[in-house]
């Protein structure tokens, strides 16, 4: 083996060693589509190591979930996420999401395992304190996206929850104007405290009929998405091939080329 060939092969080995030690990042595009007849406030999205628990069914809602469920405010949940999650990545997807509309944002996440799980949360309108979110922090692994086994993952959202933090009252509920209802919330945290727990909204028609000040309002029209998808969330890896991955792809070809050069040199000799 010539010195040139040895040096070339050492260069390839060094490249592979360097590539294996580099922690790369991925660009994950989050697209939220509203499939129901209600509205969604800006959607909070978070990528973490599987330890961030946003809420528990039957438990008391956290301040972060309360702020989202009552006012569509994502800041408190984001602060809690940042404080309790090492190297987590979070942000907001879109603005008010109307029925049949979609909104998208792209997040740069780490491939070192700290961002392998996805969580989401949003206020559901019309409501006093209804929301969508995943209560199981490890429900949605994106490891297959980060490793390249899959290019996209789809999450179907069926459940809407009542935070139990604010009494359901049409006089202070949010989103009234979207449905032709008078009065309604004009600022944050206006409804009376309920001091309840998080429950599943199993029947929209019944839930709205039990709102205070429901007289004169046709709540039967607020069927929204009984038994059907409320929303769809699609996660897509839109990253370009990272340099380390490109090095691994290129290395076999380079080694093969060096092998051919070596054979050609022997033949010429």
C-alpha positions in Angstrom: 0.0 0.0 0.0 1.4 3.4 -1.0 1.8 6.2 1.4 -0.7 8.2 -0.6 -3.3 5.4 -0.2 -2.6 5.1 3.5 -3.0 8.8 4.0 -6.3 8.8 2.1 -7.7 5.9 4.1 -6.6 7.6 7.3 -8.4 10.7 6.2 -11.6 8.8 5.6 -11.3 7.1 9.0 -10.8 10.5 10.6 -13.9 11.9 8.9 -16.0 9.0 10.0 -14.8 9.3 13.6 -15.5 13.0 13.6 -18.9 12.4 12.1 -19.9 9.9 14.7 -19.0 12.3 17.5 -21.0 15.3 16.2 -24.4 15.9 17.6 -26.7 16.9 14.8 -30.0 18.8 14.8 -33.1 18.2 12.7 -35.8 20.6 11.3 -39.2 19.3 12.3 -42.2 21.0 10.7 -45.4 20.9 12.7 -48.6 21.3 10.8 -51.9 21.6 12.7 -55.2 21.2 10.8 -58.6 22.0 12.4 -61.0 19.2 11.5 -63.9 20.2 13.7 -66.4 23.1 13.7 -64.9 24.8 16.7 -61.8 27.1 16.7 -58.3 26.5 18.1 -56.2 29.2 19.7 -52.4 29.3 18.8 -51.1 25.8 19.5 -48.2 25.3 22.0 -45.7 22.6 20.8 -42.9 21.2 22.9 -40.1 18.6 22.2 -38.7 16.9 25.3 -37.1 13.7 26.7 -40.5 12.2 27.7 -40.7 13.6 31.2 -42.9 16.7 30.7 -46.4 15.9 32.0 -48.7 18.8 31.0 -51.9 17.4 32.8 -53.6 14.4 34.4 -57.2 13.4 33.7 -59.0 13.7 37.1 -56.3 16.0 38.5 -56.1 19.7 39.2 -55.0 21.6 36.1 -51.6 23.3 36.3 -51.3 27.1 36.0 -50.0 26.6 32.5 -53.0 24.5 31.4 -55.3 26.9 33.2 -53.9 29.8 31.2 -54.3 28.0 27.9 -57.7 26.6 28.7 -59.2 29.9 29.9 -57.4 32.5 27.8 -55.4 30.7 25.0 -52.2 32.0 26.8 -49.2 29.7 26.1 -46.6 31.7 28.1 -47.1 30.0 31.5 -47.0 26.5 30.1 -43.8 27.5 28.2 -42.2 28.8 31.4 -43.1 25.6 33.2 -41.7 23.6 30.3 -38.4 25.5 30.3 -38.0 25.2 34.0 -38.7 21.5 34.3 -37.3 20.1 31.0 -33.5 19.9 30.3 -32.7 21.1 26.7 -36.4 21.1 25.7 -37.5 23.0 22.6 -40.9 24.7 22.5 -42.9 27.4 20.7 -46.2 28.4 19.1 -47.8 27.2 15.9 -49.9 29.8 14.1 -52.7 32.1 15.3 -56.4 31.4 15.6 -57.1 28.2 13.6 -60.5 28.2 12.0 -62.5 25.1 10.9 -60.8 23.3 8.0 -57.8 25.7 8.2 -54.1 24.6 8.8 -51.1 26.4 10.3 -47.4 25.5 10.3 -44.2 26.2 12.1 -40.7 24.6 12.0 -38.6 23.7 15.0 -34.9 22.9 15.3 -34.6 19.9 17.6 -31.6 18.0 18.9 -30.9 14.4 17.9 -29.2 13.5 21.2 -32.4 12.1 22.8 -33.4 15.2 24.7 -36.1 16.1 22.1 -37.4 12.6 21.3 -41.0 13.3 22.4 -43.7 15.7 21.3 -46.4 17.5 23.3 -49.1 20.0 22.3 -51.8 22.2 23.9 -54.4 24.7 22.7 -57.7 26.3 23.9 -60.8 25.1 22.2 -63.4 27.7 21.3 -66.3 28.1 22.0 -65.6 27.6 25.7 -64.9 28.9 29.2 -62.0 26.5 29.8 -62.0 23.7 27.2 -58.6 22.6 25.7 -56.8 19.9 23.7 -53.5 18.4 24.8 -51.8 15.1 25.4 -51.7 14.0 29.0 -49.2 11.2 28.4 -45.8 12.7 28.0 -44.4 9.7 26.2 -47.4 9.2 23.9 -45.7 10.6 20.8 -42.1 9.6 20.1 -40.4 11.2 17.1 -37.4 9.0 17.2 -38.3 7.4 13.9 -38.2 10.9 12.3 -34.9 11.7 13.8 -33.3 8.5 12.7 -34.8 8.7 9.2 -36.9 5.5 9.5 -40.0 7.7 8.7 -40.3 11.1 7.0 -43.6 12.1 8.8 -45.9 11.2 11.7 -49.6 11.9 12.0 -51.3 12.5 15.3 -55.2 12.4 15.3 -56.7 14.5 18.1 -60.1 13.2 19.2 -60.4 14.4 22.8 -61.4 17.8 24.2 -61.0 18.4 27.9 -62.6 20.7 30.5 -59.9 22.1 32.7 -62.3 22.5 35.6 -60.8 25.8 36.5 -63.6 28.2 35.4 -67.4 27.8 35.6 -68.9 27.3 32.2 -70.8 30.5 31.6 -71.8 32.0 28.3 -71.6 35.5 29.8 -67.8 35.1 30.2 -66.9 32.4 27.7 -64.4 33.0 25.0 -65.1 32.9 21.3 -68.8 34.0 21.6 -68.5 36.4 18.6 -67.4 33.5 16.3 -70.8 31.9 16.9 -73.1 34.9 17.1 -73.5 34.9 20.8 -73.7 38.1 22.8 -71.5 39.1 25.7 -68.5 36.9 26.4 -64.9 37.3 27.6 -63.3 40.6 26.9 -60.1 40.0 28.9 -58.1 37.3 30.6 -59.3 35.3 33.6 -62.8 36.8 33.8 -64.9 33.8 34.7 -65.7 32.6 38.2 -63.4 29.9 39.7 -64.8 26.4 39.5 -62.1 24.7 41.7 -62.7 21.4 39.8 -60.5 18.8 38.1 -59.7 18.0 34.4 -62.5 16.0 32.8 -63.2 14.7 29.3 -65.9 16.5 27.2 -67.8 13.5 26.0 -70.9 15.1 24.6 -70.6 18.7 23.2 -74.4 19.2 23.0 -74.9 18.2 26.6 -71.8 20.2 27.8 -73.0 23.4 26.2 -76.6 22.9 27.4 -75.3 22.9 31.0 -73.5 26.3 30.6 -74.8 29.0 32.7 -76.9 31.6 30.8 -77.7 29.0 28.1 -81.3 30.2 27.8 -82.1 31.5 24.3 -79.0 29.9 22.8 -79.4 27.0 20.4 -76.7 24.8 22.0 -77.8 21.8 19.8 -75.9 23.5 16.9 -72.6 23.2 18.9 -72.1 19.5 18.0 -68.6 20.3 16.8 -66.8 16.9 16.7 -68.7 14.4 18.8 -66.8 11.1 18.1 -64.8 12.6 15.2 -61.4 14.1 14.9 -61.0 17.6 16.3 -57.6 18.1 14.8 -54.7 16.5 13.0 -51.1 17.3 13.8 -48.5 16.2 11.2 -44.8 16.2 12.1 -42.4 16.1 9.1 -38.6 16.0 9.0 -37.7 18.7 6.5 -34.0 18.7 7.3 -31.4 18.6 4.5 -28.9 15.7 4.8 -26.6 16.8 7.6 -22.8 16.8 7.1 -22.1 13.8 9.3 -24.7 11.7 7.5 -23.4 12.8 4.2 -19.9 11.8 5.3 -21.1 8.3 6.1 -22.9 8.0 2.7 -19.8 9.2 0.8 -17.2 7.2 2.7 -18.0 3.7 1.1 -17.7 5.2 -2.4 -14.4 6.8 -1.5 -13.1 3.6 0.0 -14.2 1.7 -3.2 -12.5 4.3 -5.3 -9.2 4.0 -3.4 -9.5 0.2 -3.8 -9.8 0.5 -7.5 -6.8 2.9 -7.6 -4.8 0.4 -5.7 -5.7 -2.4 -8.1 -4.9 -0.2 -11.1 -1.5 0.6 -9.7 -0.7 -3.0 -9.2 -1.8 -3.8 -12.8 0.3 -1.1 -14.1 3.3 -2.4 -12.2 
